């Protein structure tokens, strides 16, 4: 009986010591790199602002240039059109890419935007 109590006490001490330890540091998230992109597609929005999009050749990511900021977004499956997001910033575009809305950016959404032919 004494051995059983000693064993339980030892196990509880080990669990307590393991619980008191700091958890391992989370690995830093690697930034998404979007190489090998197509030519930029500029968009002009109803409020007069502009942004541009460079999609990767394999459609695995898109680089968005809006104001002085750059965003790298990943595609997400949607029923209609296209959606790229990083969880905070989103680019939703029509099936043809002629119309788009950029949301979640400082200064408010870039809404009712149309691709501009250069």
C-alpha positions as CSV (number, residue, x, y, z in Angstrom):
1,X,0.0,0.0,0.0
2,X,2.8,2.4,0.9
3,X,4.5,1.7,-2.5
4,X,1.2,2.4,-4.3
5,X,0.8,5.8,-2.5
6,X,4.5,6.6,-3.2
7,X,4.0,5.8,-6.9
8,X,0.8,8.0,-7.1
9,X,2.6,10.8,-5.4
10,X,5.6,10.5,-7.8
11,X,3.3,10.5,-10.8
12,X,1.4,13.6,-9.5
13,X,4.7,15.4,-8.9
14,X,5.8,14.6,-12.4
15,X,2.5,15.8,-13.9
16,X,2.7,19.0,-11.9
17,X,6.3,19.6,-13.0
18,X,5.3,19.0,-16.6
19,X,2.4,21.4,-16.3
20,X,4.5,24.2,-14.8
21,X,6.9,24.1,-17.7
22,X,6.6,26.7,-20.4
23,X,5.0,25.4,-23.6
24,X,7.4,25.2,-26.6
25,X,7.6,28.4,-28.5
26,X,5.4,28.4,-31.6
27,X,7.3,28.5,-34.8
28,X,7.0,31.8,-36.5
29,X,4.6,31.7,-39.4
30,X,6.4,31.9,-42.7
31,X,5.3,34.7,-45.0
32,X,3.5,33.7,-48.1
33,X,5.7,34.3,-51.1
34,X,4.0,34.8,-54.5
35,X,6.6,34.4,-57.2
36,X,6.1,34.0,-61.0
37,X,3.2,36.4,-61.4
38,X,1.3,37.6,-64.4
39,X,1.1,41.2,-65.5
40,X,-0.7,43.5,-63.1
41,X,-4.4,44.1,-63.6
42,X,-5.3,47.6,-62.5
43,X,-8.8,48.4,-61.1
44,X,-10.5,51.7,-60.7
45,X,-13.2,52.0,-58.1
46,X,-16.4,54.1,-57.9
47,X,-14.8,56.4,-55.3
48,X,-11.8,57.1,-57.6
49,X,-9.3,54.9,-55.8
50,X,-7.2,52.4,-57.6
51,X,-5.6,49.0,-56.8
52,X,-3.8,46.4,-58.8
53,X,-3.6,42.6,-58.8
54,X,-0.8,40.3,-59.9
55,X,-1.9,36.7,-59.9
56,X,0.5,33.8,-59.9
57,X,0.8,31.8,-63.0
58,X,-0.4,28.7,-61.2
59,X,-3.3,30.6,-59.4
60,X,-1.9,29.7,-56.0
61,X,-1.8,33.3,-54.8
62,X,-2.3,36.9,-55.7
63,X,-0.4,40.1,-54.8
64,X,-2.6,43.1,-54.2
65,X,-1.2,46.7,-54.3
66,X,-3.6,49.2,-52.7
67,X,-2.4,52.6,-51.6
68,X,1.0,52.2,-50.0
69,X,0.3,48.6,-48.9
70,X,0.9,45.2,-50.4
71,X,-1.1,42.1,-49.6
72,X,-0.5,38.5,-50.5
73,X,-3.7,36.5,-50.6
74,X,-4.6,32.8,-51.2
75,X,-7.6,31.6,-53.2
76,X,-10.6,30.2,-51.4
77,X,-13.3,28.1,-53.2
78,X,-16.6,29.9,-53.6
79,X,-19.7,29.2,-55.6
80,X,-19.5,32.2,-57.9
81,X,-16.6,34.3,-59.0
82,X,-13.2,34.3,-57.2
83,X,-12.2,35.0,-53.7
84,X,-8.6,35.5,-52.4
85,X,-8.0,36.2,-48.7
86,X,-5.4,36.2,-45.9
87,X,-8.2,36.0,-43.3
88,X,-8.4,39.7,-42.8
89,X,-8.1,41.2,-46.3
90,X,-10.3,39.8,-49.1
91,X,-10.5,40.3,-52.8
92,X,-13.8,39.1,-54.4
93,X,-14.0,39.3,-58.2
94,X,-16.4,38.3,-60.9
95,X,-15.8,35.1,-62.9
96,X,-14.2,37.1,-65.7
97,X,-12.3,39.4,-63.3
98,X,-13.8,42.5,-64.8
99,X,-15.3,43.6,-61.5
100,X,-13.9,43.4,-58.0
101,X,-14.2,44.5,-54.4
102,X,-11.2,44.7,-52.0
103,X,-12.3,44.6,-48.4
104,X,-10.6,44.7,-44.9
105,X,-8.1,47.3,-45.8
106,X,-7.3,50.6,-44.0
107,X,-9.4,53.5,-45.2
108,X,-12.4,51.2,-46.0
109,X,-13.4,48.9,-48.8
110,X,-12.5,49.5,-52.4
111,X,-16.0,48.8,-53.8
112,X,-17.6,48.7,-57.2
113,X,-14.2,48.4,-59.0
114,X,-13.7,47.7,-62.7
115,X,-10.6,46.4,-64.5
116,X,-9.0,49.2,-66.4
117,X,-7.6,48.5,-69.9
118,X,-4.2,49.9,-70.3
